[in-house]
Amino acid sequence: MIGRRMSKPTLTSVTEQIHQLDTRSHRLETETSIQFKDLFNRIKRIEGILIAAFATTIIILLTVALQL
């Protein structure tokens, strides 16, 4: 390996490598986009649950306070 020279890349091989990288990056972008949409939906669901829990707590506290 030390004594061997690497052959120079041809235009075709470089073009193929660029195309492969472009394809891979496009797949990664698509997958990341899907994951972010899923994460956003989960956060929105948790947010709704927390808002409902806080509203319920406030209503219970107001009910108890008004009965005293």
mmJSON file of the N, C-alpha and C atoms, coordinates in Angstrom:
{"data_MODEL":{"atom_site":{
"group_PDB":["ATOM","ATOM","ATOM","ATOM","ATOM","ATOM","ATOM","ATOM","ATOM","ATOM","ATOM","ATOM","ATOM","ATOM","ATOM","ATOM","ATOM","ATOM","ATOM","ATOM","ATOM","ATOM","ATOM","ATOM","ATOM","ATOM","ATOM","ATOM","ATOM","ATOM","ATOM","ATOM","ATOM","ATOM","ATOM","ATOM","ATOM","ATOM","ATOM","ATOM","ATOM","ATOM","ATOM","ATOM","ATOM","ATOM","ATOM","ATOM","ATOM","ATOM","ATOM","ATOM","ATOM","ATOM","ATOM","ATOM","ATOM","ATOM","ATOM","ATOM","ATOM","ATOM","ATOM","ATOM","ATOM","ATOM","ATOM","ATOM","ATOM","ATOM","ATOM","ATOM","ATOM","ATOM","ATOM","ATOM","ATOM","ATOM","ATOM","ATOM","ATOM","ATOM","ATOM","ATOM","ATOM","ATOM","ATOM","ATOM","ATOM","ATOM","ATOM","ATOM","ATOM","ATOM","ATOM","ATOM","ATOM","ATOM","ATOM","ATOM","ATOM","ATOM","ATOM","ATOM","ATOM","ATOM","ATOM","ATOM","ATOM","ATOM","ATOM","ATOM","ATOM","ATOM","ATOM","ATOM","ATOM","ATOM","ATOM","ATOM","ATOM","ATOM","ATOM","ATOM","ATOM","ATOM","ATOM","ATOM","ATOM","ATOM","ATOM","ATOM","ATOM","ATOM","ATOM","ATOM","ATOM","ATOM","ATOM","ATOM","ATOM","ATOM","ATOM","ATOM","ATOM","ATOM","ATOM","ATOM","ATOM","ATOM","ATOM","ATOM","ATOM","ATOM","ATOM","ATOM","ATOM","ATOM","ATOM","ATOM","ATOM","ATOM","ATOM","ATOM","ATOM","ATOM","ATOM","ATOM","ATOM","ATOM","ATOM","ATOM","ATOM","ATOM","ATOM","ATOM","ATOM","ATOM","ATOM","ATOM","ATOM","ATOM","ATOM","ATOM","ATOM","ATOM","ATOM","ATOM","ATOM","ATOM","ATOM","ATOM","ATOM","ATOM","ATOM","ATOM","ATOM","ATOM","ATOM","ATOM","ATOM","ATOM","ATOM","ATOM"],
"id":[1,2,3,4,5,6,7,8,9,10,11,12,13,14,15,16,17,18,19,20,21,22,23,24,25,26,27,28,29,30,31,32,33,34,35,36,37,38,39,40,41,42,43,44,45,46,47,48,49,50,51,52,53,54,55,56,57,58,59,60,61,62,63,64,65,66,67,68,69,70,71,72,73,74,75,76,77,78,79,80,81,82,83,84,85,86,87,88,89,90,91,92,93,94,95,96,97,98,99,100,101,102,103,104,105,106,107,108,109,110,111,112,113,114,115,116,117,118,119,120,121,122,123,124,125,126,127,128,129,130,131,132,133,134,135,136,137,138,139,140,141,142,143,144,145,146,147,148,149,150,151,152,153,154,155,156,157,158,159,160,161,162,163,164,165,166,167,168,169,170,171,172,173,174,175,176,177,178,179,180,181,182,183,184,185,186,187,188,189,190,191,192,193,194,195,196,197,198,199,200,201,202,203,204],
"type_symbol":["N","C","C","N","C","C","N","C","C","N","C","C","N","C","C","N","C","C","N","C","C","N","C","C","N","C","C","N","C","C","N","C","C","N","C","C","N","C","C","N","C","C","N","C","C","N","C","C","N","C","C","N","C","C","N","C","C","N","C","C","N","C","C","N","C","C","N","C","C","N","C","C","N","C","C","N","C","C","N","C","C","N","C","C","N","C","C","N","C","C","N","C","C","N","C","C","N","C","C","N","C","C","N","C","C","N","C","C","N","C","C","N","C","C","N","C","C","N","C","C","N","C","C","N","C","C","N","C","C","N","C","C","N","C","C","N","C","C","N","C","C","N","C","C","N","C","C","N","C","C","N","C","C","N","C","C","N","C","C","N","C","C","N","C","C","N","C","C","N","C","C","N","C","C","N","C","C","N","C","C","N","C","C","N","C","C","N","C","C","N","C","C","N","C","C","N","C","C","N","C","C","N","C","C"],
"label_atom_id":["N","CA","C","N","CA","C","N","CA","C","N","CA","C","N","CA","C","N","CA","C","N","CA","C","N","CA","C","N","CA","C","N","CA","C","N","CA","C","N","CA","C","N","CA","C","N","CA","C","N","CA","C","N","CA","C","N","CA","C","N","CA","C","N","CA","C","N","CA","C","N","CA","C","N","CA","C","N","CA","C","N","CA","C","N","CA","C","N","CA","C","N","CA","C","N","CA","C","N","CA","C","N","CA","C","N","CA","C","N","CA","C","N","CA","C","N","CA","C","N","CA","C","N","CA","C","N","CA","C","N","CA","C","N","CA","C","N","CA","C","N","CA","C","N","CA","C","N","CA","C","N","CA","C","N","CA","C","N","CA","C","N","CA","C","N","CA","C","N","CA","C","N","CA","C","N","CA","C","N","CA","C","N","CA","C","N","CA","C","N","CA","C","N","CA","C","N","CA","C","N","CA","C","N","CA","C","N","CA","C","N","CA","C","N","CA","C","N","CA","C","N","CA","C","N","CA","C","N","CA","C","N","CA","C","N","CA","C"],
"label_alt_id":[null,null,null,null,null,null,null,null,null,null,null,null,null,null,null,null,null,null,null,null,null,null,null,null,null,null,null,null,null,null,null,null,null,null,null,null,null,null,null,null,null,null,null,null,null,null,null,null,null,null,null,null,null,null,null,null,null,null,null,null,null,null,null,null,null,null,null,null,null,null,null,null,null,null,null,null,null,null,null,null,null,null,null,null,null,null,null,null,null,null,null,null,null,null,null,null,null,null,null,null,null,null,null,null,null,null,null,null,null,null,null,null,null,null,null,null,null,null,null,null,null,null,null,null,null,null,null,null,null,null,null,null,null,null,null,null,null,null,null,null,null,null,null,null,null,null,null,null,null,null,null,null,null,null,null,null,null,null,null,null,null,null,null,null,null,null,null,null,null,null,null,null,null,null,null,null,null,null,null,null,null,null,null,null,null,null,null,null,null,null,null,null,null,null,null,null,null,null,null,null,null,null,null,null],
"label_comp_id":["MET","MET","MET","ILE","ILE","ILE","GLY","GLY","GLY","ARG","ARG","ARG","ARG","ARG","ARG","MET","MET","MET","SER","SER","SER","LYS","LYS","LYS","PRO","PRO","PRO","THR","THR","THR","LEU","LEU","LEU","THR","THR","THR","SER","SER","SER","VAL","VAL","VAL","THR","THR","THR","GLU","GLU","GLU","GLN","GLN","GLN","ILE","ILE","ILE","HIS","HIS","HIS","GLN","GLN","GLN","LEU","LEU","LEU","ASP","ASP","ASP","THR","THR","THR","ARG","ARG","ARG","SER","SER","SER","HIS","HIS","HIS","ARG","ARG","ARG","LEU","LEU","LEU","GLU","GLU","GLU","THR","THR","THR","GLU","GLU","GLU","THR","THR","THR","SER","SER","SER","ILE","ILE","ILE","GLN","GLN","GLN","PHE","PHE","PHE","LYS","LYS","LYS","ASP","ASP","ASP","LEU","LEU","LEU","PHE","PHE","PHE","ASN","ASN","ASN","ARG","ARG","ARG","ILE","ILE","ILE","LYS","LYS","LYS","ARG","ARG","ARG","ILE","ILE","ILE","GLU","GLU","GLU","GLY","GLY","GLY","ILE","ILE","ILE","LEU","LEU","LEU","ILE","ILE","ILE","ALA","ALA","ALA","ALA","ALA","ALA","PHE","PHE","PHE","ALA","ALA","ALA","THR","THR","THR","THR","THR","THR","ILE","ILE","ILE","ILE","ILE","ILE","ILE","ILE","ILE","LEU","LEU","LEU","LEU","LEU","LEU","THR","THR","THR","VAL","VAL","VAL","ALA","ALA","ALA","LEU","LEU","LEU","GLN","GLN","GLN","LEU","LEU","LEU"],
"label_asym_id":["A","A","A","A","A","A","A","A","A","A","A","A","A","A","A","A","A","A","A","A","A","A","A","A","A","A","A","A","A","A","A","A","A","A","A","A","A","A","A","A","A","A","A","A","A","A","A","A","A","A","A","A","A","A","A","A","A","A","A","A","A","A","A","A","A","A","A","A","A","A","A","A","A","A","A","A","A","A","A","A","A","A","A","A","A","A","A","A","A","A","A","A","A","A","A","A","A","A","A","A","A","A","A","A","A","A","A","A","A","A","A","A","A","A","A","A","A","A","A","A","A","A","A","A","A","A","A","A","A","A","A","A","A","A","A","A","A","A","A","A","A","A","A","A","A","A","A","A","A","A","A","A","A","A","A","A","A","A","A","A","A","A","A","A","A","A","A","A","A","A","A","A","A","A","A","A","A","A","A","A","A","A","A","A","A","A","A","A","A","A","A","A","A","A","A","A","A","A","A","A","A","A","A","A"],
"label_entity_id":["1","1","1","1","1","1","1","1","1","1","1","1","1","1","1","1","1","1","1","1","1","1","1","1","1","1","1","1","1","1","1","1","1","1","1","1","1","1","1","1","1","1","1","1","1","1","1","1","1","1","1","1","1","1","1","1","1","1","1","1","1","1","1","1","1","1","1","1","1","1","1","1","1","1","1","1","1","1","1","1","1","1","1","1","1","1","1","1","1","1","1","1","1","1","1","1","1","1","1","1","1","1","1","1","1","1","1","1","1","1","1","1","1","1","1","1","1","1","1","1","1","1","1","1","1","1","1","1","1","1","1","1","1","1","1","1","1","1","1","1","1","1","1","1","1","1","1","1","1","1","1","1","1","1","1","1","1","1","1","1","1","1","1","1","1","1","1","1","1","1","1","1","1","1","1","1","1","1","1","1","1","1","1","1","1","1","1","1","1","1","1","1","1","1","1","1","1","1","1","1","1","1","1","1"],
"label_seq_id":[1,1,1,2,2,2,3,3,3,4,4,4,5,5,5,6,6,6,7,7,7,8,8,8,9,9,9,10,10,10,11,11,11,12,12,12,13,13,13,14,14,14,15,15,15,16,16,16,17,17,17,18,18,18,19,19,19,20,20,20,21,21,21,22,22,22,23,23,23,24,24,24,25,25,25,26,26,26,27,27,27,28,28,28,29,29,29,30,30,30,31,31,31,32,32,32,33,33,33,34,34,34,35,35,35,36,36,36,37,37,37,38,38,38,39,39,39,40,40,40,41,41,41,42,42,42,43,43,43,44,44,44,45,45,45,46,46,46,47,47,47,48,48,48,49,49,49,50,50,50,51,51,51,52,52,52,53,53,53,54,54,54,55,55,55,56,56,56,57,57,57,58,58,58,59,59,59,60,60,60,61,61,61,62,62,62,63,63,63,64,64,64,65,65,65,66,66,66,67,67,67,68,68,68],
"pdbx_PDB_ins_code":[null,null,null,null,null,null,null,null,null,null,null,null,null,null,null,null,null,null,null,null,null,null,null,null,null,null,null,null,null,null,null,null,null,null,null,null,null,null,null,null,null,null,null,null,null,null,null,null,null,null,null,null,null,null,null,null,null,null,null,null,null,null,null,null,null,null,null,null,null,null,null,null,null,null,null,null,null,null,null,null,null,null,null,null,null,null,null,null,null,null,null,null,null,null,null,null,null,null,null,null,null,null,null,null,null,null,null,null,null,null,null,null,null,null,null,null,null,null,null,null,null,null,null,null,null,null,null,null,null,null,null,null,null,null,null,null,null,null,null,null,null,null,null,null,null,null,null,null,null,null,null,null,null,null,null,null,null,null,null,null,null,null,null,null,null,null,null,null,null,null,null,null,null,null,null,null,null,null,null,null,null,null,null,null,null,null,null,null,null,null,null,null,null,null,null,null,null,null,null,null,null,null,null,null],
"Cartn_x":[0.81,0.0,0.861,1.983,2.802,3.421,3.868,4.538,3.586,2.307,1.355,0.885,0.698,0.119,-1.367,-2.123,-3.559,-3.826,-4.743,-5.073,-5.872,-5.725,-6.442,-7.918,-8.793,-10.217,-10.623,-11.504,-12.0,-13.224,-13.597,-14.758,-16.018,-16.107,-17.277,-17.362,-16.225,-16.253,-16.569,-16.05,-16.343,-17.817,-18.359,-19.776,-20.649,-20.288,-21.049,-21.001,-19.833,-19.705,-20.546,-20.534,-21.347,-22.824,-23.232,-24.632,-25.026,-24.141,-24.42,-24.546,-23.655,-23.722,-24.998,-25.38,-26.607,-27.814,-27.837,-28.938,-28.998,-27.841,-27.787,-28.234,-27.773,-28.147,-29.644,-30.208,-31.647,-32.436,-31.983,-32.648,-32.573,-31.394,-31.236,-32.124,-32.235,-33.107,-34.565,-34.976,-36.352,-36.622,-35.708,-35.875,-35.892,-35.016,-34.975,-36.263,-36.78,-38.037,-39.179,-39.241,-40.284,-40.142,-38.908,-38.684,-39.067,-38.761,-39.127,-40.639,-41.332,-42.795,-43.373,-42.833,-43.292,-43.019,-41.83,-41.462,-42.379,-42.652,-43.542,-44.935,-45.443,-46.772,-46.798,-45.737,-45.672,-45.656,-44.879,-44.8,-46.154,-46.84,-48.162,-49.145,-49.064,-49.947,-49.655,-48.376,-47.994,-48.432,-48.282,-48.709,-50.21,-50.99,-52.438,-52.796,-52.11,-52.36,-52.013,-50.874,-50.464,-51.427,-51.866,-52.824,-54.125,-54.596,-55.819,-55.632,-54.482,-54.212,-54.155,-53.489,-53.418,-54.79,-55.562,-56.916,-57.777,-57.677,-58.433,-58.006,-56.724,-56.208,-56.717,-56.688,-57.157,-58.654,-59.424,-60.865,-61.137,-60.407,-60.588,-60.224,-59.113,-58.708,-59.72,-60.245,-61.262,-62.54,-62.921,-64.116,-63.958,-62.8,-62.542,-62.503,-61.874,-61.752,-63.105,-63.98,-65.287,-66.251,-66.011,-66.864,-66.53,-65.357,-64.976,-65.67],
"Cartn_y":[-1.182,0.0,1.256,1.228,2.424,2.751,1.75,1.976,2.217,1.922,2.083,3.516,3.92,5.225,5.057,6.001,5.951,6.516,5.871,6.364,7.657,8.51,9.777,9.512,10.216,10.01,10.586,9.878,10.359,11.229,11.973,12.835,12.019,10.861,9.999,9.502,9.062,8.551,9.663,10.845,11.965,12.34,12.345,12.651,11.617,10.338,9.289,9.464,9.801,10.005,11.193,12.265,13.434,13.075,12.309,11.889,11.028,10.111,9.267,10.11,11.089,11.959,12.795,13.269,14.057,13.207,11.972,11.06,10.782,10.531,10.259,11.479,12.658,13.861,14.128,13.857,14.048,13.095,11.852,10.89,11.339,11.843,12.313,13.524,14.427,15.592,15.156,14.209,13.718,13.051,12.208,11.514,12.5,13.49,14.503,15.303,15.637,16.381,15.583,14.303,13.436,13.357,13.229,13.125,14.419,15.57,16.843,17.037,16.608,16.698,15.832,14.628,13.731,14.326,14.882,15.512,16.697,17.516,18.664,18.209,17.164,16.651,16.128,15.466,14.961,16.114,17.154,18.301,19.002,19.133,19.759,18.945,17.629,16.775,16.94,16.932,17.116,18.501,19.493,20.847,20.885,20.24,20.194,19.504,18.421,17.692,18.565,19.26,20.112,21.281,21.89,22.994,22.5,21.343,20.785,20.474,19.945,19.613,20.883,21.921,23.173,23.823,23.788,24.372,23.626,22.32,21.516,21.837,21.968,22.292,23.653,24.634,25.977,25.957,25.237,25.138,24.474,23.421,22.742,23.683,24.407,25.321,26.455,26.986,28.036,27.507,26.303,25.697,25.532,25.062,24.876,26.232,27.225,28.547,29.227,29.056,29.696,29.025,27.775,27.065,27.435,27.996,28.353,29.57],
"Cartn_z":[0.0,0.0,0.0,0.691,0.782,-0.569,-1.298,-2.567,-3.726,-3.56,-4.665,-4.779,-5.983,-6.237,-6.482,-5.996,-6.238,-7.622,-8.326,-9.651,-9.53,-10.527,-10.518,-10.795,-10.068,-10.307,-11.67,-12.314,-13.603,-13.366,-14.372,-14.269,-14.003,-14.62,-14.436,-12.991,-12.438,-11.062,-10.069,-10.304,-9.416,-9.516,-10.718,-10.914,-10.21,-10.295,-9.617,-8.106,-7.588,-6.15,-5.685,-6.457,-6.114,-6.146,-7.137,-7.238,-6.034,-5.623,-4.465,-3.198,-3.044,-1.874,-1.884,-3.075,-3.188,-2.823,-3.274,-2.965,-1.469,-0.869,0.57,1.373,0.986,1.725,1.589,0.409,0.221,1.126,1.229,2.113,3.572,3.966,5.343,5.621,4.662,4.823,4.974,4.174,4.24,5.585,6.016,7.287,8.454,8.42,9.47,9.502,8.337,8.265,8.885,8.586,9.153,10.671,11.142,12.579,13.294,12.697,13.313,13.343,12.292,12.294,13.411,13.571,14.627,15.999,16.185,17.453,17.747,16.736,16.913,17.34,16.706,17.075,18.506,18.929,20.304,21.3,20.998,21.896,21.989,20.849,20.861,21.712,21.629,22.421,23.917,24.286,25.689,26.171,25.327,25.677,25.969,25.142,25.368,26.666,26.965,28.21,29.412,29.343,30.464,30.664,29.588,29.703,30.327,29.919,30.497,31.976,32.342,33.749,34.596,34.098,34.845,34.973,33.914,33.968,34.984,34.994,35.954,37.384,37.595,38.924,39.39,38.505,38.854,39.165,38.38,38.635,39.976,40.286,41.577,42.728,42.591,43.64,43.816,42.725,42.812,43.459,43.126,43.704,45.214,45.64,47.064,47.764,47.144,47.754,47.881,46.908,46.954,47.943,48.26,49.206,50.647,50.879,52.258,52.639],
"occupancy":[1.0,1.0,1.0,1.0,1.0,1.0,1.0,1.0,1.0,1.0,1.0,1.0,1.0,1.0,1.0,1.0,1.0,1.0,1.0,1.0,1.0,1.0,1.0,1.0,1.0,1.0,1.0,1.0,1.0,1.0,1.0,1.0,1.0,1.0,1.0,1.0,1.0,1.0,1.0,1.0,1.0,1.0,1.0,1.0,1.0,1.0,1.0,1.0,1.0,1.0,1.0,1.0,1.0,1.0,1.0,1.0,1.0,1.0,1.0,1.0,1.0,1.0,1.0,1.0,1.0,1.0,1.0,1.0,1.0,1.0,1.0,1.0,1.0,1.0,1.0,1.0,1.0,1.0,1.0,1.0,1.0,1.0,1.0,1.0,1.0,1.0,1.0,1.0,1.0,1.0,1.0,1.0,1.0,1.0,1.0,1.0,1.0,1.0,1.0,1.0,1.0,1.0,1.0,1.0,1.0,1.0,1.0,1.0,1.0,1.0,1.0,1.0,1.0,1.0,1.0,1.0,1.0,1.0,1.0,1.0,1.0,1.0,1.0,1.0,1.0,1.0,1.0,1.0,1.0,1.0,1.0,1.0,1.0,1.0,1.0,1.0,1.0,1.0,1.0,1.0,1.0,1.0,1.0,1.0,1.0,1.0,1.0,1.0,1.0,1.0,1.0,1.0,1.0,1.0,1.0,1.0,1.0,1.0,1.0,1.0,1.0,1.0,1.0,1.0,1.0,1.0,1.0,1.0,1.0,1.0,1.0,1.0,1.0,1.0,1.0,1.0,1.0,1.0,1.0,1.0,1.0,1.0,1.0,1.0,1.0,1.0,1.0,1.0,1.0,1.0,1.0,1.0,1.0,1.0,1.0,1.0,1.0,1.0,1.0,1.0,1.0,1.0,1.0,1.0],
"B_iso_or_equiv":[0.0,0.0,0.0,0.0,0.0,0.0,0.0,0.0,0.0,0.0,0.0,0.0,0.0,0.0,0.0,0.0,0.0,0.0,0.0,0.0,0.0,0.0,0.0,0.0,0.0,0.0,0.0,0.0,0.0,0.0,0.0,0.0,0.0,0.0,0.0,0.0,0.0,0.0,0.0,0.0,0.0,0.0,0.0,0.0,0.0,0.0,0.0,0.0,0.0,0.0,0.0,0.0,0.0,0.0,0.0,0.0,0.0,0.0,0.0,0.0,0.0,0.0,0.0,0.0,0.0,0.0,0.0,0.0,0.0,0.0,0.0,0.0,0.0,0.0,0.0,0.0,0.0,0.0,0.0,0.0,0.0,0.0,0.0,0.0,0.0,0.0,0.0,0.0,0.0,0.0,0.0,0.0,0.0,0.0,0.0,0.0,0.0,0.0,0.0,0.0,0.0,0.0,0.0,0.0,0.0,0.0,0.0,0.0,0.0,0.0,0.0,0.0,0.0,0.0,0.0,0.0,0.0,0.0,0.0,0.0,0.0,0.0,0.0,0.0,0.0,0.0,0.0,0.0,0.0,0.0,0.0,0.0,0.0,0.0,0.0,0.0,0.0,0.0,0.0,0.0,0.0,0.0,0.0,0.0,0.0,0.0,0.0,0.0,0.0,0.0,0.0,0.0,0.0,0.0,0.0,0.0,0.0,0.0,0.0,0.0,0.0,0.0,0.0,0.0,0.0,0.0,0.0,0.0,0.0,0.0,0.0,0.0,0.0,0.0,0.0,0.0,0.0,0.0,0.0,0.0,0.0,0.0,0.0,0.0,0.0,0.0,0.0,0.0,0.0,0.0,0.0,0.0,0.0,0.0,0.0,0.0,0.0,0.0,0.0,0.0,0.0,0.0,0.0,0.0],
"pdbx_formal_charge":[null,null,null,null,null,null,null,null,null,null,null,null,null,null,null,null,null,null,null,null,null,null,null,null,null,null,null,null,null,null,null,null,null,null,null,null,null,null,null,null,null,null,null,null,null,null,null,null,null,null,null,null,null,null,null,null,null,null,null,null,null,null,null,null,null,null,null,null,null,null,null,null,null,null,null,null,null,null,null,null,null,null,null,null,null,null,null,null,null,null,null,null,null,null,null,null,null,null,null,null,null,null,null,null,null,null,null,null,null,null,null,null,null,null,null,null,null,null,null,null,null,null,null,null,null,null,null,null,null,null,null,null,null,null,null,null,null,null,null,null,null,null,null,null,null,null,null,null,null,null,null,null,null,null,null,null,null,null,null,null,null,null,null,null,null,null,null,null,null,null,null,null,null,null,null,null,null,null,null,null,null,null,null,null,null,null,null,null,null,null,null,null,null,null,null,null,null,null,null,null,null,null,null,null],
"auth_seq_id":[1,1,1,2,2,2,3,3,3,4,4,4,5,5,5,6,6,6,7,7,7,8,8,8,9,9,9,10,10,10,11,11,11,12,12,12,13,13,13,14,14,14,15,15,15,16,16,16,17,17,17,18,18,18,19,19,19,20,20,20,21,21,21,22,22,22,23,23,23,24,24,24,25,25,25,26,26,26,27,27,27,28,28,28,29,29,29,30,30,30,31,31,31,32,32,32,33,33,33,34,34,34,35,35,35,36,36,36,37,37,37,38,38,38,39,39,39,40,40,40,41,41,41,42,42,42,43,43,43,44,44,44,45,45,45,46,46,46,47,47,47,48,48,48,49,49,49,50,50,50,51,51,51,52,52,52,53,53,53,54,54,54,55,55,55,56,56,56,57,57,57,58,58,58,59,59,59,60,60,60,61,61,61,62,62,62,63,63,63,64,64,64,65,65,65,66,66,66,67,67,67,68,68,68],
"auth_comp_id":["MET","MET","MET","ILE","ILE","ILE","GLY","GLY","GLY","ARG","ARG","ARG","ARG","ARG","ARG","MET","MET","MET","SER","SER","SER","LYS","LYS","LYS","PRO","PRO","PRO","THR","THR","THR","LEU","LEU","LEU","THR","THR","THR","SER","SER","SER","VAL","VAL","VAL","THR","THR","THR","GLU","GLU","GLU","GLN","GLN","GLN","ILE","ILE","ILE","HIS","HIS","HIS","GLN","GLN","GLN","LEU","LEU","LEU","ASP","ASP","ASP","THR","THR","THR","ARG","ARG","ARG","SER","SER","SER","HIS","HIS","HIS","ARG","ARG","ARG","LEU","LEU","LEU","GLU","GLU","GLU","THR","THR","THR","GLU","GLU","GLU","THR","THR","THR","SER","SER","SER","ILE","ILE","ILE","GLN","GLN","GLN","PHE","PHE","PHE","LYS","LYS","LYS","ASP","ASP","ASP","LEU","LEU","LEU","PHE","PHE","PHE","ASN","ASN","ASN","ARG","ARG","ARG","ILE","ILE","ILE","LYS","LYS","LYS","ARG","ARG","ARG","ILE","ILE","ILE","GLU","GLU","GLU","GLY","GLY","GLY","ILE","ILE","ILE","LEU","LEU","LEU","ILE","ILE","ILE","ALA","ALA","ALA","ALA","ALA","ALA","PHE","PHE","PHE","ALA","ALA","ALA","THR","THR","THR","THR","THR","THR","ILE","ILE","ILE","ILE","ILE","ILE","ILE","ILE","ILE","LEU","LEU","LEU","LEU","LEU","LEU","THR","THR","THR","VAL","VAL","VAL","ALA","ALA","ALA","LEU","LEU","LEU","GLN","GLN","GLN","LEU","LEU","LEU"],
"auth_asym_id":["A","A","A","A","A","A","A","A","A","A","A","A","A","A","A","A","A","A","A","A","A","A","A","A","A","A","A","A","A","A","A","A","A","A","A","A","A","A","A","A","A","A","A","A","A","A","A","A","A","A","A","A","A","A","A","A","A","A","A","A","A","A","A","A","A","A","A","A","A","A","A","A","A","A","A","A","A","A","A","A","A","A","A","A","A","A","A","A","A","A","A","A","A","A","A","A","A","A","A","A","A","A","A","A","A","A","A","A","A","A","A","A","A","A","A","A","A","A","A","A","A","A","A","A","A","A","A","A","A","A","A","A","A","A","A","A","A","A","A","A","A","A","A","A","A","A","A","A","A","A","A","A","A","A","A","A","A","A","A","A","A","A","A","A","A","A","A","A","A","A","A","A","A","A","A","A","A","A","A","A","A","A","A","A","A","A","A","A","A","A","A","A","A","A","A","A","A","A","A","A","A","A","A","A"],
"auth_atom_id":["N","CA","C","N","CA","C","N","CA","C","N","CA","C","N","CA","C","N","CA","C","N","CA","C","N","CA","C","N","CA","C","N","CA","C","N","CA","C","N","CA","C","N","CA","C","N","CA","C","N","CA","C","N","CA","C","N","CA","C","N","CA","C","N","CA","C","N","CA","C","N","CA","C","N","CA","C","N","CA","C","N","CA","C","N","CA","C","N","CA","C","N","CA","C","N","CA","C","N","CA","C","N","CA","C","N","CA","C","N","CA","C","N","CA","C","N","CA","C","N","CA","C","N","CA","C","N","CA","C","N","CA","C","N","CA","C","N","CA","C","N","CA","C","N","CA","C","N","CA","C","N","CA","C","N","CA","C","N","CA","C","N","CA","C","N","CA","C","N","CA","C","N","CA","C","N","CA","C","N","CA","C","N","CA","C","N","CA","C","N","CA","C","N","CA","C","N","CA","C","N","CA","C","N","CA","C","N","CA","C","N","CA","C","N","CA","C","N","CA","C","N","CA","C","N","CA","C","N","CA","C","N","CA","C","N","CA","C"],
"pdbx_PDB_model_num":[1,1,1,1,1,1,1,1,1,1,1,1,1,1,1,1,1,1,1,1,1,1,1,1,1,1,1,1,1,1,1,1,1,1,1,1,1,1,1,1,1,1,1,1,1,1,1,1,1,1,1,1,1,1,1,1,1,1,1,1,1,1,1,1,1,1,1,1,1,1,1,1,1,1,1,1,1,1,1,1,1,1,1,1,1,1,1,1,1,1,1,1,1,1,1,1,1,1,1,1,1,1,1,1,1,1,1,1,1,1,1,1,1,1,1,1,1,1,1,1,1,1,1,1,1,1,1,1,1,1,1,1,1,1,1,1,1,1,1,1,1,1,1,1,1,1,1,1,1,1,1,1,1,1,1,1,1,1,1,1,1,1,1,1,1,1,1,1,1,1,1,1,1,1,1,1,1,1,1,1,1,1,1,1,1,1,1,1,1,1,1,1,1,1,1,1,1,1,1,1,1,1,1,1]
}}}
